[in-house]
Amino acid sequence: MAELQPLYTAEEMRAAEAGHDIDAMMQRAGAAVAEELMLRFPDARRFALHAGGGANGGDGRIAAEILRAQGRELVDERPDVVIDALLGTGLKGAPREETSRLIEQINSAGAPVLAVDIPSGVNASTGEVAGAAVQADVTVTMHGPKVGLAVAPGRFHAGDVAAADIGLDAAETEHRLVTADILAEVPRRSPRDNKYSAGHVLVVGGSGGMTGAPALAARAAFRADAGYVTIAAPSGSLPVLETLVLEAVKRPLEDVLDAAAKANALAVGPGLGREKESKQLVRRLLAEVELPAVVDADALFELEPGEWPAPRVLTPHEGELARLLGRESKEVAAHRLVSVQEAAERFDAVVVLKGEDSLVAAPGRGVLVCALGLPSLATAGTGDVLTGVTAAFLAKGMEPQRAAAAACAAQQFASHQASQRYGLVASDVVEALPSALAG
């Protein structure tokens, strides 16, 4: 499996289909839908079809013909399965009123829903949901997954996704899906390496009462195979950090520039605080230090675009990104793809919008979507873990967007490797990182 797989927009799918026999593709698509329905719901004898007038509806009608030939019954009431073939990938904006009523009828049918290509109401190119949208249990998507099946909120409407071969060749796409194979790109230590050449990370943070954040970032950097980690924190926090991270070197915050001179990458922000002095320190570090830096948590507060002397990777959640862009969190949540791209251009940085679908954007490039983890990652401290892993990969010399995507994959894959999935805490993820990276 390739480390990055195509994610198609509606326009890219139209380009991929150009010059091919439409009828032949529709026959393959309809057959794939019927086959998936019989595979997923072998005991279903009665099905309902909601089909529009376009190609998506045509796929659904061909599937219905095959199902009837197999002895299934097309019904209007009390179906065992509902097939959604209303809108397909051409939707822009909200469905019309009549279509919205049909979507609500599908959702209230009390039966599993199989969507053809993409759930009706979901924008295939962005994942945005502007109005009513089908809540599918299974989506049979043609040729390859669409952006809207991977990016929230659309991904939450898709259910399980199966890609159907309709006779097209793979094509280059702007946005791509990250697989666990990207972890093979992370440099491994060689016999020639020492603790410094394996990657030296400097973590900057740890105000009083918040020492856990830099401790998690530092431990994560070590577990992500950094050879050396230094924590720069206020003097009052150093005794606590001495007990939390035995392996890291501790330096008072006033020595941070001297410590940076010996490091390969920075992790700025975990538990740093939002005092005036902290914000001034962040601005100075990002403006002056010629090292790649991960900027997270408190370091994102009131951050302004600048002329960076080295790559910067910003790792906000929806609320933090909303503040950076001057808008409401709900707006970012509704427009995740465009929001992360806008932030990457505005700040001239790699931006990781964290979430079930972590989106990794870089200026002038497409977005890498990483969605390998479990819901248990939604717990305090996992953002600090991601910061430490990203900094470790940057310290090893990885290209920033790939480093951030690989860090997301490592953290998410570690959620599967952790000793427990329920009641997971960030420290569990840290301890599972070596297993995740070992493959």
C-alpha positions in Angstrom: 0.0 0.0 0.0 1.3 3.4 -0.9 1.9 5.9 1.9 -0.5 8.4 0.3 -3.7 7.4 -1.6 -5.8 9.6 -3.9 -8.8 11.5 -2.6 -10.9 12.7 -5.5 -12.9 15.9 -5.9 -15.9 16.0 -8.1 -13.9 17.8 -10.8 -11.1 15.2 -10.6 -13.6 12.4 -11.0 -15.1 14.0 -14.1 -11.6 14.3 -15.6 -10.8 10.6 -14.8 -14.1 9.6 -16.5 -13.6 11.7 -19.6 -13.3 9.6 -22.8 -14.6 6.4 -21.1 -17.8 4.5 -22.0 -20.4 6.0 -19.6 -22.9 3.1 -20.0 -20.1 0.5 -19.2 -19.1 2.4 -16.1 -22.6 2.7 -14.9 -23.1 -1.1 -15.3 -20.0 -1.7 -13.3 -21.1 0.8 -10.7 -24.6 -0.7 -10.3 -23.2 -4.2 -10.1 -20.8 -3.1 -7.4 -23.7 -1.5 -5.4 -25.8 -4.6 -5.6 -22.9 -6.9 -4.7 -22.0 -4.8 -1.7 -25.6 -4.8 -0.5 -25.9 -8.6 -0.7 -22.6 -9.0 1.0 -23.3 -6.6 3.9 -27.0 -7.5 4.3 -27.3 -11.1 3.2 -30.7 -11.6 4.9 -32.2 -8.5 3.5 -35.1 -9.4 1.1 -36.8 -6.0 0.8 -35.1 -2.8 -0.3 -36.2 0.8 -1.1 -34.5 2.9 -3.8 -34.4 6.7 -3.8 -32.9 7.6 -7.2 -32.3 11.0 -8.8 -32.3 11.8 -12.5 -28.5 11.9 -13.0 -25.8 9.3 -13.3 -26.0 8.5 -9.5 -29.6 7.6 -9.9 -28.7 5.5 -12.9 -26.2 3.5 -10.8 -29.0 3.0 -8.3 -31.5 1.8 -10.8 -29.1 -0.7 -12.3 -28.4 -2.0 -8.8 -32.1 -2.4 -8.3 -32.5 -4.4 -11.5 -29.8 -6.8 -10.4 -31.2 -7.1 -6.9 -34.6 -8.0 -8.2 -33.1 -10.6 -10.5 -31.5 -12.1 -7.4 -34.9 -12.4 -5.8 -35.0 -9.2 -3.7 -38.1 -7.1 -3.6 -38.3 -3.4 -4.3 -40.8 -1.8 -1.9 -42.0 1.6 -0.7 -42.6 0.7 2.9 -40.8 -1.1 5.7 -37.6 -2.0 3.7 -34.7 -4.0 5.1 -32.2 -1.7 3.4 -32.5 1.7 1.8 -30.4 2.7 -1.2 -29.6 6.4 -1.5 -28.9 7.4 -5.1 -30.4 10.8 -5.0 -27.6 13.4 -5.6 -24.1 12.0 -6.1 -20.9 14.1 -6.4 -22.4 17.0 -8.3 -23.9 18.7 -5.3 -22.9 22.3 -4.4 -24.6 23.9 -1.5 -27.7 22.7 0.2 -30.2 20.3 -1.4 -33.5 21.7 -2.7 -36.5 21.5 -0.5 -38.1 18.5 -2.2 -34.8 16.6 -2.1 -34.3 17.5 1.6 -37.7 15.9 2.4 -36.6 12.7 0.6 -33.3 12.8 2.6 -35.3 13.1 5.8 -37.4 10.2 4.7 -34.4 8.1 4.1 -33.0 8.9 7.5 -36.2 8.1 9.3 -36.9 4.8 7.5 -35.6 2.8 10.4 -33.4 0.6 8.1 -29.7 0.5 7.2 -28.8 2.9 4.4 -26.4 2.2 1.6 -25.3 5.4 -0.2 -24.2 5.3 -3.9 -20.8 7.1 -4.3 -21.4 9.7 -1.5 -24.3 10.3 0.9 -26.7 12.8 -0.6 -26.3 16.2 0.9 -22.5 15.9 1.4 -20.2 18.0 -0.8 -17.9 15.4 -2.4 -15.1 17.9 -2.9 -14.9 19.4 0.6 -16.9 17.3 3.1 -19.1 20.2 3.9 -22.8 19.7 4.7 -24.9 22.8 4.0 -28.3 21.3 4.7 -30.0 17.9 5.0 -27.7 15.0 4.4 -28.2 11.2 4.4 -26.7 9.3 7.4 -25.4 6.2 5.6 -24.2 2.9 7.2 -22.3 2.0 4.1 -21.1 4.0 1.1 -20.0 2.4 -2.2 -17.9 5.0 -3.8 -16.8 4.7 -7.5 -13.2 4.3 -8.5 -11.7 5.8 -5.3 -12.7 7.7 -2.1 -13.8 11.3 -2.4 -12.6 14.1 -0.3 -16.0 14.4 1.3 -15.9 10.9 2.6 -12.6 11.6 4.5 -13.1 15.1 5.7 -15.6 16.0 8.5 -18.5 16.6 8.7 -19.0 14.5 5.6 -17.0 11.6 6.9 -19.4 11.2 9.8 -22.3 10.6 7.3 -20.5 8.0 5.2 -20.4 4.9 7.5 -18.1 2.2 6.1 -16.6 3.1 2.8 -16.0 0.5 0.0 -14.4 1.6 -3.3 -15.7 0.0 -6.5 -13.6 -0.6 -9.6 -15.4 0.8 -12.6 -12.5 0.5 -15.0 -10.6 3.7 -14.5 -6.9 4.3 -14.0 -5.6 5.9 -10.9 -4.9 9.6 -11.3 -3.1 12.4 -9.5 -5.2 14.3 -7.0 -4.7 17.5 -5.1 -5.6 16.0 -1.7 -4.4 12.6 -0.5 -5.2 10.1 2.3 -2.4 9.2 4.6 -1.8 5.5 5.3 0.3 3.8 8.0 3.0 3.2 5.3 4.1 6.8 5.7 5.9 5.7 8.9 8.4 3.9 6.7 9.7 7.4 5.7 10.7 8.2 9.3 14.5 8.0 9.5 15.8 5.2 11.7 19.0 5.3 13.7 22.0 3.9 12.0 25.1 2.4 13.7 26.8 5.7 12.9 24.3 7.8 14.9 24.8 9.1 18.4 22.3 10.7 20.7 22.7 14.1 19.1 22.6 13.0 15.4 19.5 10.9 16.1 17.6 14.2 16.7 17.8 16.8 19.5 14.4 18.3 20.4 14.0 21.4 22.6 10.6 21.7 24.3 9.6 25.1 25.5 6.8 25.4 28.1 5.8 24.3 31.5 4.5 27.2 33.6 3.4 26.4 37.1 0.5 24.0 37.3 1.0 23.0 33.6 4.2 20.9 33.8 2.4 17.8 32.5 2.2 19.2 29.0 5.9 19.7 28.3 6.6 16.4 30.1 4.2 14.5 27.7 5.8 16.3 24.7 9.3 15.4 25.8 8.4 11.8 26.5 6.7 11.5 23.2 9.7 12.9 21.4 11.9 10.3 23.1 9.5 7.5 22.2 9.4 8.8 18.6 13.1 8.0 18.6 14.7 11.4 19.3 18.1 10.8 20.8 18.2 13.9 23.0 15.5 16.1 24.5 15.9 19.4 26.5 13.0 21.1 28.3 13.2 24.9 28.9 10.8 25.9 31.5 10.4 28.5 34.3 12.8 27.9 37.1 10.0 27.1 39.6 8.8 24.2 37.4 12.2 22.5 36.9 12.0 20.5 40.2 8.7 19.0 39.1 9.9 18.3 35.6 13.0 16.5 37.1 10.6 13.9 38.5 8.3 13.6 35.4 10.9 13.1 32.7 14.1 11.6 34.0 15.8 11.4 30.6 15.4 15.0 29.5 17.9 17.8 30.3 16.2 20.8 32.0 17.1 24.4 31.5 15.6 27.6 32.9 13.5 29.6 30.5 16.0 32.5 30.4 18.6 30.1 28.8 16.3 29.0 26.0 18.2 30.7 23.2 21.4 29.1 24.3 19.7 25.7 24.5 18.2 26.3 21.0 21.7 26.7 19.6 22.3 23.0 20.3 19.0 21.6 19.2 17.7 20.4 15.8 14.0 21.3 16.3 11.7 23.2 18.7 8.4 22.3 20.3 7.0 25.6 21.5 3.9 26.1 23.6 2.9 23.0 25.8 1.9 24.5 29.1 3.7 27.8 28.4 1.0 30.1 29.6 -0.4 33.2 28.0 1.3 35.9 30.0 2.7 38.9 28.2 6.3 37.6 28.7 5.3 34.2 27.3 3.9 35.8 24.2 7.0 37.9 23.7 9.2 34.8 24.1 7.2 33.0 21.4 7.5 35.9 19.0 11.2 36.1 19.5 11.8 32.3 19.2 9.8 32.0 16.0 11.3 35.2 14.5 15.0 34.5 15.4 15.7 30.8 15.8 16.7 29.1 12.5 15.3 25.7 13.4 12.1 24.0 12.4 9.5 24.5 15.1 6.2 23.0 16.1 3.9 25.7 17.5 1.1 24.4 19.7 -1.2 25.2 22.6 -0.4 28.5 24.4 2.1 29.5 21.7 -0.8 29.8 19.2 -2.6 32.3 21.3 -2.6 35.7 19.5 0.0 34.4 17.1 0.5 36.6 14.1 1.9 35.9 10.6 5.6 36.6 10.3 8.7 36.2 8.2 9.9 32.8 9.5 13.6 32.0 9.2 12.8 28.2 9.2 9.8 26.0 8.7 6.9 26.3 11.2 4.3 23.7 11.9 1.1 24.9 13.6 -1.0 22.3 15.3 -4.4 23.9 16.4 -7.7 22.3 17.2 -10.8 23.8 15.8 -11.1 26.5 18.5 -7.5 27.6 18.2 -7.7 27.7 14.4 -10.9 29.8 14.7 -9.1 32.3 16.9 -6.2 32.4 14.4 -8.6 33.2 11.6 -10.8 35.5 13.5 -14.0 33.5 13.3 -16.3 31.1 15.3 -15.3 27.5 16.0 -18.5 26.2 14.4 -17.6 27.9 11.2 -14.2 26.1 11.1 -16.0 22.8 12.0 -18.3 23.3 9.1 -15.5 24.2 6.6 -12.5 22.3 7.8 -10.7 21.9 4.5 -10.9 25.5 3.3 -10.1 26.8 6.8 -6.9 24.8 7.2 -5.8 25.8 3.7 -6.5 29.4 4.4 -4.4 29.2 7.6 -1.5 27.6 5.8 -1.4 30.4 3.3 -1.9 33.2 5.8 0.8 32.0 8.2 3.1 30.6 5.5 3.4 27.4 7.5 2.3 23.8 7.7 -1.0 23.7 9.6 -2.4 20.6 11.2 -6.0 20.9 12.0 -6.4 18.2 14.6 -9.5 15.9 14.8 -10.9 12.6 13.8 -9.7 13.6 10.4 -6.4 15.4 11.0 -5.8 17.7 8.0 -2.2 18.6 7.2 -2.0 21.7 4.9 1.0 23.4 3.4 1.1 26.6 1.4 0.5 26.0 -2.3 0.0 22.3 -1.9 -2.9 19.9 -1.3 -4.1 18.7 2.1 -3.0 15.3 3.5 -5.8 13.7 5.5 -4.9 11.3 8.3 -7.8 9.3 9.9 -6.2 6.2 11.3 -7.0 6.6 15.0 -9.7 5.7 17.5 -12.2 8.0 19.2 -10.3 7.4 22.4 -7.7 9.9 21.3 -10.1 12.7 22.2 -8.6 13.1 25.6 -6.4 15.6 27.4 -2.8 15.6 26.5 -2.8 13.9 23.2 -2.1 17.2 21.5 1.1 17.5 23.5 2.0 14.0 22.4 1.5 15.0 18.7 3.7 18.1 19.3 6.5 15.9 20.7 6.3 13.4 17.9 6.2 16.0 15.2 9.3 17.8 16.7 11.2 14.5 16.8 10.5 13.9 13.1 11.5 17.4 12.2 14.7 17.0 14.3 15.5 13.9 12.1 15.3 16.1 9.0 11.9 15.1 7.5 10.2 17.6 5.2 7.7 19.5 7.4 4.4 18.5 5.8 5.5 14.8 5.6 6.8 15.0 9.2 3.5 16.4 10.4 1.5 13.7 8.5 3.8 11.0 9.7 3.4 12.2 13.3 -0.4 12.2 13.0 -0.2 8.6 11.6 2.2 7.5 14.5 0.0 8.9 17.2 -3.2 7.5 15.6 -1.7 4.1 15.0 -0.5 4.1 18.6 -4.1 4.4 19.8 -4.6 0.9 18.3 -1.4 -0.4 19.8 -2.1 0.9 23.3 -2.7 -1.5 26.1 -6.3 -0.2 26.5 -8.7 1.5 24.2 -11.3 2.6 26.8 -10.1 5.0 29.4 -7.1 5.8 27.3 -4.9 8.6 28.6 -2.1 10.4 26.8 0.6 8.5 28.6 -0.8 5.3 27.1 -0.3 6.7 23.7 3.3 7.7 24.5 4.2 4.2 25.6 2.6 2.7 22.5 4.6 4.8 20.1 7.6 2.4 19.7 5.2 -0.4 18.7 3.4 1.9 16.2 6.7 3.0 14.7 8.1 -0.6 14.6 5.2 -1.6 12.3 
